Each structure stands twice: as C-alpha cells, then as structure tokens.
Amino acid sequence: MAFGIIVGSGDFVRLYEFATLVSTLVARGEEVSIFVTGEAVKAFKKEYAPPLSSPEHKRIVELGVDWKSLLSTAKSIGSVKVYVCETASKIFGISEEEYDPALVDKVTSMYTFLEEVDRLVVF
C-alpha cells in the first residue's frame, strides 16, 4: 500500500510544500500515490506558467526548487503515481491530452486512488 496525498490547491507555495513531502517520502523508500483535484488540476497541464504571485514564489524560482522539478525528480527515483480527478478536469474544461505526461499517470476517480493507499495527507 502507498502513502496517499490529495492536493487541491493551485497555490505555488502549497505545491512546493506538497512536492517536498513527496520527495522526502520517496527518499525514505515509500511508495506514493497522489490525487490531484480542485484548482490544482490547472497546475498539471503541459502549458502551465503562473505569474510570479508573491515574494516567496519568486524566491522559489530563484532557488530552483520549484514543485515540478521536485516532483519530476521524485518520479524518476521512486514509486510515484499521479492521478488527476476526472470530475475536476471536466469542471475546469481540461482534456486528458492537455496534462503533462511527464507528471500525470492517469485521469481517474478518487475511488480508484483510495484503493491504493493506507495513509493519507491532504494539501
């Protein structure tokens, strides 16, 4: 069973915090399953470039510790699956083809995601 993370915030700093947790869990040898829902689905699109929204966001970019880099690295070294909510995708008008295939493994339901996890954190 995997450690489950539900991410619903599209806030850049919250996404950084979420990706840091994923990276740390992978470094500890944990399997991680992620369910992306709500506003966060927008951030997983191929063409996502949010404006620099805060001094913290600007500093994250300057330091090179953006959430996509952290998550991509975690996926390359450990067992990380990313599921995107099919209903949130419909709500925000995002087709499956619009998601970044380097980040997203499947567009599906929360039911499917919850079948894989035994511990859960919500961001």
C-alpha positions in Angstrom: 0.0 0.0 0.0 1.1 3.5 -0.7 1.2 6.8 1.2 -1.6 8.9 -0.3 -1.6 12.6 -0.9 -4.5 14.6 -2.1 -3.6 18.0 -3.5 -6.3 20.5 -4.2 -4.5 23.9 -4.0 -3.1 25.5 -7.1 -1.0 27.9 -4.9 2.6 27.8 -6.0 3.9 27.7 -2.4 1.5 25.0 -1.4 2.5 23.0 -4.4 6.2 23.4 -3.4 5.3 22.1 0.1 3.4 19.1 -1.4 6.3 18.2 -3.7 8.8 18.5 -0.8 6.7 15.9 1.1 6.6 13.6 -2.0 10.4 13.9 -2.4 11.0 13.2 1.3 8.8 10.1 1.3 10.5 8.8 -1.8 13.9 9.3 -0.2 12.7 7.3 2.7 11.7 4.4 0.3 7.9 5.0 0.5 5.5 4.3 -2.4 3.5 7.5 -3.0 0.1 7.9 -4.8 -1.1 11.4 -5.5 -4.6 12.5 -6.3 -4.9 16.0 -7.9 -8.2 17.8 -7.7 -9.8 21.2 -7.5 -7.7 24.2 -8.6 -4.6 22.1 -8.5 -5.6 20.4 -11.8 -4.6 23.5 -13.7 -1.0 23.3 -12.5 -0.6 19.8 -14.0 -1.3 21.0 -17.6 1.6 21.0 -20.1 1.2 24.7 -20.7 1.1 26.0 -17.2 3.0 29.2 -16.3 1.6 31.0 -13.4 2.5 34.6 -12.8 5.0 35.2 -10.0 2.4 35.8 -7.4 4.4 36.6 -4.2 7.9 37.2 -3.0 8.0 33.6 -1.8 7.1 32.3 -5.2 9.8 34.5 -6.8 12.4 33.1 -4.3 11.4 29.5 -5.0 12.0 30.1 -8.7 15.3 31.9 -8.0 16.5 29.0 -5.8 15.5 26.4 -8.5 13.3 24.4 -6.1 10.0 24.7 -8.0 7.5 22.0 -7.4 7.6 20.5 -10.9 11.3 19.8 -10.7 10.9 18.2 -7.2 8.0 16.0 -8.4 9.8 15.0 -11.6 12.9 14.0 -9.7 10.9 12.0 -7.2 9.1 10.2 -10.0 12.4 9.3 -11.6 13.9 7.8 -8.5 10.9 6.2 -6.7 7.5 4.7 -6.9 5.2 7.7 -7.5 1.9 7.6 -9.3 -0.1 10.8 -10.1 -3.8 10.6 -10.7 -5.9 13.6 -11.8 -9.6 13.9 -10.8 -11.8 13.2 -13.8 -14.6 15.4 -12.4 -12.4 18.4 -11.7 -10.9 18.1 -15.2 -14.4 18.4 -16.6 -15.3 21.3 -14.3 -12.2 23.2 -15.5 -12.6 22.1 -19.1 -9.2 20.3 -19.3 -8.9 17.3 -21.6 -6.7 14.3 -20.7 -4.4 15.3 -23.6 -3.7 18.7 -22.0 -2.0 17.2 -19.0 1.8 16.9 -18.8 2.5 13.2 -19.4 5.8 13.5 -17.5 3.8 14.3 -14.4 0.3 12.7 -14.8 -0.1 8.9 -15.0 -3.9 8.7 -15.3 -7.1 10.7 -15.2 -9.5 8.8 -12.9 -11.7 8.8 -9.9 -10.9 9.3 -6.2 -12.3 5.8 -5.6 -9.6 4.3 -7.7 -6.9 6.3 -5.9 -8.2 5.4 -2.4 -8.0 1.7 -3.2 -4.2 2.1 -3.3 -3.4 4.0 -0.2 -3.3 3.2 3.5 -2.2 6.6 4.9 -3.5 9.9 3.7 -2.5 13.6 3.8 -4.4 16.5 2.2 -2.8 19.6 0.8 
